[in-house]
Amino acid sequence: MTIATASDPAVSRHRLGAELRQLRLSRALRMTDVAGQLGIAPSTLSRIETGKAPIRASYIRVLLDLYDVTDAEQRRALTDLATHGQQDDWCSEAARLLPSETLRYYGLEAAATRIQAFAGAVIPGLLRTPEYAAATWHTARPGLTSEDAAALASLTGHRRSAFDDGPHRLHAVIDESALLRPAGNWAMERWALVGLGECLAHQGDYDLARGHARQALELGPEPGDPLSLARAWSVLGLVHSRVGEHSRAISCYRQALALTRQRNGPQARLWLADLLTNFGDACRTAGDLPAAVQCWQQARQILDDLRLPDNLGVRGRLQQAGAPSAAGLAGDGG
């Protein structure tokens, strides 16, 4: 018997609980009798079986013996689930700010293969940028401090990463009012439109992605945050590159680079690395490999300076191109 260990501890607890409940029912054992064998309350056993609470190592051994589980592979798989389920969830840092059921949902969401969402008032959580998420948290809970709002907003990036790391599919129905309703200020609306544009572009819906990006650039009476404008130009660059309009793609990426370099903080630098990586991809697609290598080298240098792992895959791109993995370059990369 093979039971895959999930990447998220909450999912491991849920899987283990379901397996233990099935074993108990197959032996026709009552929850009160099993709880008595463990010396715990039936409510505690119920929380274990529903994945709401981790189980101690000593308890899992007793249960496996009680349920006559003799297969070594099955015992090892269930014990591994129990061990992994005892770890902290990736969203545990925000546990004091959210109900336990919300945290459990985030864990299950990471393991889902398909999610359906309807949004009548705001952009769905998995499609929000951290900036838009912070604005919505401030609106929903006015008493939040800036630090708490930032901590909650950071969950958005974790949820997106967890969902993107696998064969997942999101089907979202978004009411037009969610796109038109301001979330804090015009800059926040730009972030919402840009986030949707990025998702649509990666899914191949280029016309709609282009429309959202252009709307983001035109939104509001003031220029707005340079990074939100840069992201909009980046979406346009991605769209033009995907449809073979290489000169337009490079022009859009140069606009994005110029705007991004107006900011010097760590977050702006990280986004610059991501932008340079995508710009390099566009240059490679256009047939300009030297320019692509220059962009990737700059991106790798930024990640090294920030002491961050290469989650962008820059090193692999450079290896495929037969180029050094980092170089102290200062140009625009093509």
C-alpha positions in Angstrom: 0.0 0.0 0.0 1.4 3.4 -1.0 0.2 6.7 0.5 1.9 9.7 -0.9 3.1 12.3 1.7 1.6 15.7 0.9 3.7 18.8 0.6 1.6 20.5 3.2 1.2 19.2 6.8 -2.5 19.9 6.9 -3.0 17.7 3.9 -1.0 14.9 5.5 -3.2 15.2 8.7 -6.3 15.0 6.5 -5.1 11.9 4.6 -4.0 10.2 7.8 -7.3 10.9 9.5 -9.3 9.5 6.7 -7.2 6.3 6.6 -7.5 5.9 10.4 -11.2 6.4 10.3 -11.6 3.8 7.5 -9.5 1.3 9.5 -11.6 1.8 12.6 -14.9 1.4 10.8 -13.6 -1.7 9.0 -13.0 -3.3 12.4 -16.4 -2.2 13.7 -14.9 -0.3 16.6 -16.6 2.6 18.3 -14.9 5.9 18.7 -15.4 5.9 22.4 -13.7 2.4 22.7 -10.7 3.4 20.7 -10.3 6.7 22.6 -10.4 4.8 25.8 -7.5 2.6 24.6 -5.5 5.8 23.9 -6.5 7.5 27.2 -7.9 10.5 25.3 -11.4 12.0 24.9 -13.5 10.9 22.0 -13.5 14.6 20.8 -9.7 14.4 20.5 -9.9 11.3 18.4 -12.5 12.9 16.3 -10.2 15.9 15.6 -7.5 13.4 14.6 -9.8 11.6 12.2 -11.0 14.8 10.6 -7.5 16.1 10.2 -8.0 19.0 12.5 -5.2 17.9 14.9 -1.9 16.1 14.6 -1.4 12.7 16.3 1.4 11.7 18.6 3.9 9.0 17.5 2.9 6.8 20.5 -0.8 7.0 19.5 -0.2 6.0 15.9 1.6 2.8 17.1 -1.2 1.9 19.4 -3.8 2.5 16.7 -2.0 0.4 14.1 -1.7 -2.5 16.5 -5.4 -2.1 17.6 -6.5 -2.1 13.9 -4.3 -5.2 13.1 -2.3 -3.3 10.5 0.6 -5.8 10.0 1.8 -4.8 6.5 5.2 -3.1 7.0 4.8 -0.8 4.0 1.3 0.4 5.2 2.6 1.0 8.7 5.5 3.0 7.4 3.3 5.1 5.1 0.9 5.9 7.9 3.7 6.7 10.3 5.3 9.0 7.8 2.0 10.9 7.4 1.7 11.2 11.1 5.3 12.6 11.4 4.8 15.0 8.5 1.4 16.1 10.0 3.1 17.2 13.2 5.1 19.9 11.4 4.0 23.5 11.3 1.9 24.6 8.3 3.5 27.2 5.9 0.7 29.6 7.1 1.4 29.1 10.8 3.0 32.5 11.2 -0.4 34.1 10.6 -2.3 31.5 12.8 -3.1 34.2 15.4 -4.9 36.3 12.8 -7.1 33.7 11.1 -9.6 31.1 12.3 -8.3 27.5 12.4 -10.8 26.4 9.7 -9.3 29.0 7.3 -5.8 27.7 7.9 -7.0 24.2 7.3 -8.7 25.2 4.1 -5.4 26.8 2.9 -3.7 23.5 3.5 -6.3 21.5 1.6 -6.3 24.1 -1.2 -2.6 23.4 -1.8 -3.4 19.7 -2.5 -6.4 20.3 -4.7 -6.3 19.5 -8.4 -9.2 21.7 -9.3 -10.7 24.7 -7.6 -13.9 26.6 -8.6 -14.5 30.1 -7.3 -17.1 32.8 -7.7 -16.3 36.4 -6.9 -19.0 39.0 -6.8 -17.3 41.8 -4.9 -13.5 41.2 -4.9 -10.9 39.3 -6.9 -10.5 35.6 -5.7 -7.7 35.0 -3.3 -5.6 32.9 -5.6 -5.6 35.7 -8.2 -4.7 38.6 -5.9 -1.4 40.3 -5.9 0.1 40.8 -2.4 -0.6 44.6 -2.7 -4.3 44.1 -3.6 -4.6 41.5 -0.8 -3.2 44.0 1.7 -5.8 46.6 0.6 -8.7 44.1 0.9 -7.5 43.0 4.4 -7.4 46.6 5.5 -10.9 47.2 4.2 -12.3 44.0 5.8 -10.5 44.5 9.1 -9.8 48.2 9.7 -8.2 47.5 13.1 -5.3 45.6 11.6 -1.8 47.0 12.0 0.3 47.4 8.9 2.5 44.5 10.0 -0.5 42.2 10.4 -2.0 43.2 7.1 1.4 42.5 5.4 1.6 39.1 7.1 -1.9 38.2 5.8 -1.1 39.5 2.4 2.1 37.4 2.2 -0.1 34.4 2.4 -1.3 35.2 -1.0 2.1 34.6 -2.5 2.4 31.3 -0.6 -1.0 30.1 -1.7 -0.2 31.0 -5.4 3.1 29.1 -5.1 1.6 26.1 -3.5 -1.2 26.0 -6.1 1.2 26.5 -9.1 3.5 23.7 -7.9 1.6 20.9 -9.5 -1.1 20.0 -12.0 -3.8 22.2 -10.6 -6.6 24.1 -12.4 -8.6 27.1 -11.2 -12.0 28.0 -12.7 -13.0 31.4 -11.5 -16.2 33.4 -12.3 -15.6 37.0 -11.6 -18.4 39.6 -11.6 -17.5 42.8 -13.5 -18.1 44.8 -10.3 -15.1 43.1 -8.7 -12.9 44.6 -11.4 -14.4 48.1 -11.2 -14.7 48.5 -7.4 -11.6 50.3 -6.0 -9.7 48.4 -3.3 -7.8 51.1 -1.4 -6.7 53.4 -4.3 -6.1 53.4 -8.1 -2.7 51.6 -7.6 -4.5 48.7 -5.9 -6.9 48.4 -8.8 -3.9 48.3 -11.2 -2.4 45.4 -9.1 -5.8 43.5 -9.4 -5.9 44.0 -13.1 -2.3 43.1 -13.6 -2.7 39.9 -11.5 -5.6 38.8 -13.7 -3.7 39.7 -16.8 -0.7 37.6 -15.8 -2.9 34.5 -15.1 -4.7 34.9 -18.4 -1.5 35.4 -20.4 0.0 32.2 -18.9 -3.3 30.3 -19.8 -3.1 31.5 -23.4 -6.0 34.0 -23.3 -3.9 36.7 -24.9 -6.7 39.1 -26.0 -8.2 39.3 -22.5 -4.8 39.5 -20.9 -3.8 42.4 -23.2 -7.1 44.2 -22.4 -6.5 44.0 -18.6 -2.9 45.2 -18.9 -3.9 48.2 -21.1 -6.8 49.0 -18.7 -4.3 48.9 -15.8 -2.0 51.4 -17.6 -4.9 53.8 -18.3 -6.5 53.5 -14.9 -6.7 56.5 -12.5 -5.9 60.2 -12.8 -2.3 59.9 -11.4 0.7 57.9 -12.7 0.6 55.5 -9.8 3.1 53.1 -8.3 6.0 52.4 -10.8 6.0 48.7 -9.9 2.3 48.2 -10.8 2.8 50.0 -14.1 5.9 47.9 -14.7 4.0 44.7 -14.2 1.3 45.9 -16.7 4.0 46.5 -19.3 5.5 43.1 -18.5 2.1 41.4 -19.2 2.0 43.2 -22.5 5.5 42.0 -23.2 4.6 38.4 -22.5 1.6 38.6 -24.7 3.5 40.1 -27.6 6.3 37.5 -27.2 3.8 34.6 -27.2 2.1 35.8 -30.4 5.3 36.4 -32.2 5.4 40.2 -32.1 9.0 40.3 -30.9 9.9 44.0 -31.4 6.8 45.0 -29.5 7.6 42.5 -26.8 11.1 43.9 -26.3 9.8 47.5 -26.3 7.3 46.6 -23.6 9.9 44.9 -21.4 12.2 47.9 -21.7 9.4 50.1 -20.4 8.9 47.7 -17.5 12.6 47.7 -16.7 12.8 51.5 -16.7 9.9 51.7 -14.2 11.1 48.9 -12.0 14.6 50.5 -11.6 12.9 53.5 -10.0 12.6 51.4 -6.8 15.5 50.0 -4.9 14.0 47.9 -2.1 14.4 44.1 -1.8 11.0 43.5 -3.2 11.7 45.7 -6.1 15.0 43.9 -6.7 13.3 40.5 -6.6 10.7 41.6 -9.1 13.5 43.0 -11.3 15.1 39.6 -11.3 11.8 38.0 -12.3 11.4 40.7 -15.0 14.9 40.2 -16.4 14.3 36.4 -16.5 11.1 36.9 -18.6 12.8 39.5 -20.8 15.6 37.1 -21.4 13.1 34.5 -22.5 11.5 37.0 -24.9 15.0 37.8 -26.3 15.7 34.1 -26.8 12.4 33.6 -28.6 13.2 36.6 -30.8 16.5 34.9 -31.7 18.8 37.2 -29.8 20.6 34.7 -27.5 23.4 37.1 -26.4 20.8 39.6 -25.1 19.0 36.7 -23.4 22.1 35.6 -21.6 22.9 39.1 -20.5 19.4 39.4 -18.9 19.7 36.0 -17.2 23.1 36.8 -15.8 21.8 40.1 -14.3 18.8 38.2 -12.8 21.2 35.6 -11.3 23.4 38.3 -9.9 20.4 39.9 -8.1 19.4 36.6 -6.6 22.9 36.1 -5.4 23.1 39.6 -3.9 19.8 39.0 -2.1 21.0 35.5 -1.0 17.9 33.9 -2.4 17.5 30.5 -4.0 17.1 30.3 -7.8 13.4 29.6 -7.8 13.2 31.4 -11.2 15.3 28.7 -13.0 17.9 31.2 -14.2 20.8 28.8 -13.6 19.2 26.2 -15.9 18.7 28.7 -18.6 22.3 29.8 -18.5 23.5 26.2 -18.5 21.5 25.5 -21.6 22.9 28.5 -23.3 26.5 27.5 -22.3 27.1 30.7 -20.4 28.4 31.6 -16.9 25.7 31.6 -14.2 26.4 35.2 -13.0 28.0 38.3 -14.1 28.1 41.9 -12.8 26.4 43.5 -15.7 24.5 46.8 -15.5 22.9 47.2 -19.0 19.4 46.6 -20.1 20.1 43.2 -21.5 19.5 43.8 -25.2 
